[in-house]
Amino acid sequence: MPEGDTVYRSAKALNGVLEGAVITRCDIRVPAFATVDLTGETVENVVSVGKHLLHRIGDVSIHSHLKMEGSWHIYRPGTAWQRPAFQARAILETSEWVTVGFSLGIVEVVPRSAEDDVVGYLGPDILSPQWNADVALAHLAADPERPIGLALLDQRVIAGLGNVYRNELCFLRGVLPTRPVGEVPDLPALVTLAHRLIGANRDRVTRVTTGDTRPGKMLWVNSREGKPCLRCGTRIRRSSLGETPLTQRDTYFCPRCQS
């Protein structure tokens, strides 16, 4: 599933071509909103909120979420699409650009005044200019018995963090994802590191948490099962963590560097 930095870059790119432009074609291929036609309306902006996207057009917002397979593409008119047309869930055109949302997990149109109905439950957006570390810390500390690996993935706690950052943050702070929040030393330092780490990657296509951009050296533990820890040489292990079978996600950790 794309993480907050990926969605941030998508919103930035979309906003760059749509902000202030007039919609010349609107095709939303979701039955509940198939009759919505925003042709002639002006795009105010496109913003990310955690892992969610909001196209603010006229009096409404198009709310989308990429889920596991989704992506937004930008094309010049007449350019061939890079994904099959049957995967398109939303098409917004202007006189100069065609933007297509493929395989989107969520597409809905809501009044601008009702944006909180779709994103209001989220915790502080870690990539927002209004990021509030104190609120994030309070949310994180609210359930001291919860495994830190689950708390970091909960979008109601911090919006924008995903599995890669969860695994990398736990390694960098020397804690196993299964350790209870209340036993994690210096939670404020963890929150500060999370903000700094994702902020450093928000404009990068290739995510780097080690500071080393060489292939195989960019991440400390994520997706490195069986490979030597870049710090101590111990083999990285993989497990899974989730509150239900549907929410299980892979965890990667070094059994020596983390406890």
C-alpha positions as a Markdown table, in Angstrom:
| # | Residue | x | y | z |
|---|---|---|---|---|
| 1 | Met | 0.0 | 0.0 | 0.0 |
| 2 | Pro | 1.4 | 3.4 | -0.9 |
| 3 | Glu | 2.6 | 5.4 | 2.1 |
| 4 | Gly | 2.0 | 9.1 | 2.9 |
| 5 | Asp | 5.1 | 10.3 | 1.0 |
| 6 | Thr | 3.9 | 8.6 | -2.2 |
| 7 | Val | 0.4 | 10.1 | -1.9 |
| 8 | Tyr | 2.0 | 13.5 | -1.1 |
| 9 | Arg | 4.0 | 13.4 | -4.4 |
| 10 | Ser | 0.8 | 12.4 | -6.3 |
| 11 | Ala | -1.1 | 15.3 | -4.9 |
| 12 | Lys | 1.8 | 17.7 | -5.6 |
| 13 | Ala | 2.0 | 16.5 | -9.2 |
| 14 | Leu | -1.7 | 16.7 | -9.8 |
| 15 | Asn | -2.0 | 20.1 | -8.2 |
| 16 | Gly | 0.8 | 21.3 | -10.5 |
| 17 | Val | -1.3 | 20.6 | -13.6 |
| 18 | Leu | -4.8 | 21.1 | -12.3 |
| 19 | Glu | -4.8 | 24.1 | -9.9 |
| 20 | Gly | -6.8 | 26.9 | -11.4 |
| 21 | Ala | -7.7 | 25.0 | -14.5 |
| 22 | Val | -11.2 | 24.5 | -15.9 |
| 23 | Ile | -12.5 | 20.9 | -16.2 |
| 24 | Thr | -13.3 | 20.0 | -19.8 |
| 25 | Arg | -14.2 | 16.4 | -19.2 |
| 26 | Cys | -15.3 | 14.5 | -16.0 |
| 27 | Asp | -15.8 | 10.8 | -16.1 |
| 28 | Ile | -16.2 | 9.1 | -12.7 |
| 29 | Arg | -16.6 | 5.3 | -13.3 |
| 30 | Val | -18.2 | 4.4 | -10.0 |
| 31 | Pro | -21.9 | 3.7 | -10.1 |
| 32 | Ala | -22.9 | 5.9 | -7.2 |
| 33 | Phe | -21.2 | 8.9 | -8.8 |
| 34 | Ala | -21.4 | 8.1 | -12.5 |
| 35 | Thr | -23.7 | 11.0 | -13.2 |
| 36 | Val | -21.5 | 13.6 | -11.6 |
| 37 | Asp | -20.3 | 16.1 | -14.2 |
| 38 | Leu | -17.9 | 18.8 | -13.2 |
| 39 | Thr | -17.3 | 20.1 | -16.7 |
| 40 | Gly | -16.9 | 23.9 | -16.6 |
| 41 | Glu | -15.9 | 23.9 | -12.9 |
| 42 | Thr | -12.5 | 25.3 | -11.7 |
| 43 | Val | -10.1 | 23.2 | -9.7 |
| 44 | Glu | -9.1 | 25.0 | -6.5 |
| 45 | Asn | -6.4 | 22.6 | -5.6 |
| 46 | Val | -5.5 | 18.9 | -5.0 |
| 47 | Val | -4.2 | 18.0 | -1.6 |
| 48 | Ser | -3.1 | 14.9 | 0.4 |
| 49 | Val | -4.4 | 14.1 | 3.8 |
| 50 | Gly | -2.4 | 11.2 | 5.1 |
| 51 | Lys | -2.9 | 8.5 | 2.5 |
| 52 | His | -6.0 | 10.2 | 1.1 |
| 53 | Leu | -6.4 | 12.6 | -1.9 |
| 54 | Leu | -8.9 | 15.5 | -2.2 |
| 55 | His | -9.6 | 17.2 | -5.6 |
| 56 | Arg | -11.4 | 20.4 | -4.6 |
| 57 | Ile | -13.4 | 21.4 | -7.6 |
| 58 | Gly | -16.2 | 24.0 | -7.4 |
| 59 | Asp | -18.4 | 23.1 | -4.4 |
| 60 | Val | -17.4 | 19.5 | -4.1 |
| 61 | Ser | -14.3 | 17.4 | -3.3 |
| 62 | Ile | -13.4 | 14.1 | -5.1 |
| 63 | His | -12.1 | 11.9 | -2.3 |
| 64 | Ser | -9.9 | 9.0 | -3.4 |
| 65 | His | -7.7 | 6.5 | -1.8 |
| 66 | Leu | -5.1 | 4.4 | -3.6 |
| 67 | Lys | -5.4 | 1.3 | -1.4 |
| 68 | Met | -3.0 | -1.4 | -2.6 |
| 69 | Glu | -3.0 | -1.0 | -6.4 |
| 70 | Gly | -4.2 | 2.5 | -7.1 |
| 71 | Ser | -2.4 | 5.3 | -8.8 |
| 72 | Trp | -3.0 | 8.7 | -10.5 |
| 73 | His | -1.4 | 9.3 | -13.9 |
| 74 | Ile | -0.9 | 12.6 | -15.8 |
| 75 | Tyr | -0.9 | 12.6 | -19.6 |
| 76 | Arg | -1.0 | 15.1 | -22.5 |
| 77 | Pro | -4.1 | 14.8 | -24.6 |
| 78 | Gly | -3.7 | 12.0 | -27.2 |
| 79 | Thr | -0.9 | 10.3 | -25.3 |
| 80 | Ala | -1.3 | 6.5 | -24.8 |
| 81 | Trp | -2.1 | 5.4 | -21.2 |
| 82 | Gln | 0.3 | 3.2 | -19.4 |
| 83 | Arg | -2.4 | 1.1 | -17.8 |
| 84 | Pro | -5.6 | -0.5 | -19.3 |
| 85 | Ala | -8.6 | 1.7 | -19.8 |
| 86 | Phe | -10.8 | -0.7 | -17.9 |
| 87 | Gln | -8.8 | 0.0 | -14.7 |
| 88 | Ala | -9.7 | 3.8 | -14.9 |
| 89 | Arg | -12.0 | 4.9 | -12.1 |
| 90 | Ala | -11.8 | 8.6 | -12.6 |
| 91 | Ile | -10.8 | 10.8 | -15.5 |
| 92 | Leu | -10.5 | 14.6 | -15.2 |
| 93 | Glu | -9.4 | 16.5 | -18.2 |
| 94 | Thr | -8.5 | 20.2 | -18.9 |
| 95 | Ser | -7.5 | 21.8 | -22.1 |
| 96 | Glu | -3.8 | 20.8 | -21.5 |
| 97 | Trp | -3.9 | 17.7 | -19.4 |
| 98 | Val | -5.6 | 14.4 | -18.8 |
| 99 | Thr | -5.4 | 12.9 | -15.3 |
| 100 | Val | -6.5 | 9.4 | -14.7 |
| 101 | Gly | -7.0 | 7.5 | -11.4 |
| 102 | Phe | -6.5 | 3.8 | -12.0 |
| 103 | Ser | -7.7 | 1.0 | -9.7 |
| 104 | Leu | -8.5 | 3.4 | -6.9 |
| 105 | Gly | -9.7 | 1.7 | -3.7 |
| 106 | Ile | -12.1 | 4.6 | -2.9 |
| 107 | Val | -13.7 | 7.2 | -5.2 |
| 108 | Glu | -16.5 | 9.4 | -3.9 |
| 109 | Val | -17.8 | 12.9 | -4.4 |
| 110 | Val | -18.7 | 14.9 | -1.3 |
| 111 | Pro | -19.7 | 18.5 | -0.6 |
| 112 | Arg | -16.7 | 20.6 | 0.3 |
| 113 | Ser | -18.3 | 21.3 | 3.6 |
| 114 | Ala | -18.4 | 17.5 | 4.3 |
| 115 | Glu | -14.7 | 16.7 | 3.9 |
| 116 | Asp | -14.5 | 15.9 | 7.6 |
| 117 | Asp | -16.9 | 13.1 | 7.1 |
| 118 | Val | -14.3 | 11.3 | 5.0 |
| 119 | Val | -11.0 | 12.4 | 6.5 |
| 120 | Gly | -11.9 | 13.9 | 9.9 |
| 121 | Tyr | -11.2 | 10.7 | 11.8 |
| 122 | Leu | -7.5 | 10.7 | 10.8 |
| 123 | Gly | -4.8 | 11.6 | 13.3 |
| 124 | Pro | -2.3 | 14.4 | 12.6 |
| 125 | Asp | -1.0 | 14.4 | 9.0 |
| 126 | Ile | 2.7 | 13.8 | 9.3 |
| 127 | Leu | 3.4 | 15.7 | 6.0 |
| 128 | Ser | 1.1 | 18.6 | 6.6 |
| 129 | Pro | 2.4 | 22.1 | 7.3 |
| 130 | Gln | 0.0 | 21.9 | 10.3 |
| 131 | Trp | 1.7 | 18.8 | 11.7 |
| 132 | Asn | 1.2 | 18.7 | 15.5 |
| 133 | Ala | 3.7 | 16.4 | 17.2 |
| 134 | Asp | 2.1 | 16.9 | 20.6 |
| 135 | Val | -1.2 | 15.6 | 19.4 |
| 136 | Ala | 0.5 | 12.7 | 17.6 |
| 137 | Leu | 2.3 | 11.8 | 20.8 |
| 138 | Ala | -0.8 | 11.9 | 22.9 |
| 139 | His | -2.6 | 9.6 | 20.4 |
| 140 | Leu | 0.3 | 7.2 | 20.4 |
| 141 | Ala | 0.5 | 7.1 | 24.2 |
| 142 | Ala | -3.2 | 6.7 | 24.7 |
| 143 | Asp | -3.1 | 2.8 | 24.7 |
| 144 | Pro | 0.2 | 1.8 | 26.5 |
| 145 | Glu | -0.6 | -1.9 | 26.1 |
| 146 | Arg | -0.8 | -1.8 | 22.3 |
| 147 | Pro | 2.1 | -3.1 | 20.3 |
| 148 | Ile | 4.1 | -0.1 | 18.9 |
| 149 | Gly | 4.0 | -1.7 | 15.5 |
| 150 | Leu | 0.2 | -1.6 | 15.4 |
| 151 | Ala | 0.0 | 1.9 | 16.8 |
| 152 | Leu | 2.3 | 3.3 | 14.2 |
| 153 | Leu | 0.1 | 1.9 | 11.4 |
| 154 | Asp | -3.1 | 3.2 | 12.8 |
| 155 | Gln | -4.1 | 6.2 | 10.7 |
| 156 | Arg | -6.2 | 7.5 | 13.6 |
| 157 | Val | -3.0 | 7.9 | 15.5 |
| 158 | Ile | -0.7 | 9.4 | 12.8 |
| 159 | Ala | -1.9 | 9.8 | 9.3 |
| 160 | Gly | 0.6 | 8.9 | 6.6 |
| 161 | Leu | 2.9 | 6.3 | 8.1 |
| 162 | Gly | 2.8 | 2.9 | 6.4 |
| 163 | Asn | 4.5 | -0.5 | 6.8 |
| 164 | Val | 7.9 | 0.5 | 5.4 |
| 165 | Tyr | 8.3 | 3.4 | 7.9 |
| 166 | Arg | 6.9 | 1.3 | 10.7 |
| 167 | Asn | 9.6 | -1.3 | 10.2 |
| 168 | Glu | 12.4 | 1.2 | 9.7 |
| 169 | Leu | 11.4 | 3.3 | 12.7 |
| 170 | Cys | 11.2 | 0.3 | 15.0 |
| 171 | Phe | 14.7 | -0.7 | 13.9 |
| 172 | Leu | 16.2 | 2.8 | 14.3 |
| 173 | Arg | 14.7 | 3.1 | 17.8 |
| 174 | Gly | 15.9 | -0.4 | 18.7 |
| 175 | Val | 12.5 | -1.8 | 19.6 |
| 176 | Leu | 10.6 | -4.8 | 18.3 |
| 177 | Pro | 7.3 | -4.1 | 16.6 |
| 178 | Thr | 5.6 | -6.2 | 19.3 |
| 179 | Arg | 6.8 | -4.2 | 22.2 |
| 180 | Pro | 4.0 | -2.4 | 24.1 |
| 181 | Val | 3.9 | 1.3 | 23.5 |
| 182 | Gly | 4.2 | 1.9 | 27.3 |
| 183 | Glu | 7.6 | 0.1 | 27.3 |
| 184 | Val | 9.1 | 2.0 | 24.3 |
| 185 | Pro | 11.7 | 4.4 | 25.6 |
| 186 | Asp | 11.5 | 8.1 | 24.7 |
| 187 | Leu | 8.3 | 8.2 | 22.7 |
| 188 | Pro | 8.8 | 11.9 | 21.8 |
| 189 | Ala | 12.1 | 10.9 | 20.1 |
| 190 | Leu | 10.2 | 8.3 | 18.0 |
| 191 | Val | 7.6 | 10.8 | 16.9 |
| 192 | Thr | 10.3 | 13.3 | 16.0 |
| 193 | Leu | 12.2 | 10.7 | 14.0 |
| 194 | Ala | 9.1 | 9.6 | 12.2 |
| 195 | His | 8.5 | 13.2 | 11.0 |
| 196 | Arg | 12.1 | 13.7 | 10.0 |
| 197 | Leu | 12.4 | 10.4 | 8.2 |
| 198 | Ile | 9.2 | 10.7 | 6.0 |
| 199 | Gly | 9.9 | 14.4 | 5.5 |
| 200 | Ala | 13.4 | 13.6 | 4.1 |
| 201 | Asn | 11.7 | 11.2 | 1.6 |
| 202 | Arg | 8.7 | 13.2 | 0.6 |
| 203 | Asp | 10.2 | 14.4 | -2.7 |
| 204 | Arg | 12.2 | 11.2 | -3.5 |
| 205 | Val | 10.9 | 8.6 | -5.9 |
| 206 | Thr | 13.2 | 6.0 | -4.2 |
| 207 | Arg | 12.8 | 5.8 | -0.5 |
| 208 | Val | 16.0 | 5.9 | 1.6 |
| 209 | Thr | 16.2 | 5.5 | 5.4 |
| 210 | Thr | 19.9 | 4.6 | 5.8 |
| 211 | Gly | 21.4 | 7.6 | 4.0 |
| 212 | Asp | 23.0 | 5.2 | 1.5 |
| 213 | Thr | 21.4 | 5.3 | -2.0 |
| 214 | Arg | 23.2 | 2.2 | -3.3 |
| 215 | Pro | 21.0 | -0.7 | -4.3 |
| 216 | Gly | 20.4 | -3.0 | -1.4 |
| 217 | Lys | 21.6 | -0.4 | 1.1 |
| 218 | Met | 18.7 | 2.0 | 1.1 |
| 219 | Leu | 16.6 | 0.4 | 3.9 |
| 220 | Trp | 17.7 | -1.1 | 7.2 |
| 221 | Val | 15.3 | -4.0 | 7.5 |
| 222 | Asn | 12.2 | -3.7 | 5.4 |
| 223 | Ser | 11.9 | -6.6 | 2.8 |
| 224 | Arg | 15.4 | -7.8 | 3.8 |
| 225 | Glu | 14.5 | -11.2 | 5.3 |
| 226 | Gly | 17.5 | -13.5 | 5.6 |
| 227 | Lys | 20.0 | -10.8 | 4.6 |
| 228 | Pro | 22.6 | -9.5 | 7.1 |
| 229 | Cys | 21.7 | -6.5 | 9.3 |
| 230 | Leu | 23.5 | -3.5 | 7.9 |
| 231 | Arg | 24.5 | -2.6 | 11.4 |
| 232 | Cys | 25.5 | -5.9 | 13.1 |
| 233 | Gly | 25.4 | -8.6 | 10.5 |
| 234 | Thr | 22.7 | -10.7 | 12.1 |
| 235 | Arg | 20.2 | -12.2 | 9.7 |
| 236 | Ile | 17.0 | -10.1 | 9.4 |
| 237 | Arg | 13.8 | -11.9 | 10.3 |
| 238 | Arg | 10.3 | -11.6 | 9.1 |
| 239 | Ser | 7.0 | -12.0 | 11.0 |
| 240 | Ser | 3.5 | -10.6 | 10.8 |
| 241 | Leu | 1.5 | -8.3 | 13.0 |
| 242 | Gly | -2.2 | -7.3 | 12.9 |
| 243 | Glu | -5.3 | -7.2 | 15.0 |
| 244 | Thr | -7.3 | -9.3 | 12.5 |
| 245 | Pro | -6.3 | -11.6 | 9.6 |
| 246 | Leu | -7.2 | -8.9 | 7.2 |
| 247 | Thr | -4.9 | -6.3 | 8.8 |
| 248 | Gln | -1.9 | -8.6 | 9.1 |
| 249 | Arg | 1.3 | -6.9 | 7.7 |
| 250 | Asp | 4.8 | -8.2 | 7.4 |
| 251 | Thr | 7.3 | -7.0 | 10.0 |
| 252 | Tyr | 11.0 | -7.1 | 9.5 |
| 253 | Phe | 13.5 | -6.8 | 12.4 |
| 254 | Cys | 16.9 | -7.5 | 13.6 |
| 255 | Pro | 16.8 | -9.9 | 16.6 |
| 256 | Arg | 20.1 | -8.4 | 17.9 |
| 257 | Cys | 19.6 | -4.7 | 17.4 |
| 258 | Gln | 15.9 | -4.7 | 18.5 |
| 259 | Ser | 14.4 | -5.9 | 21.7 |
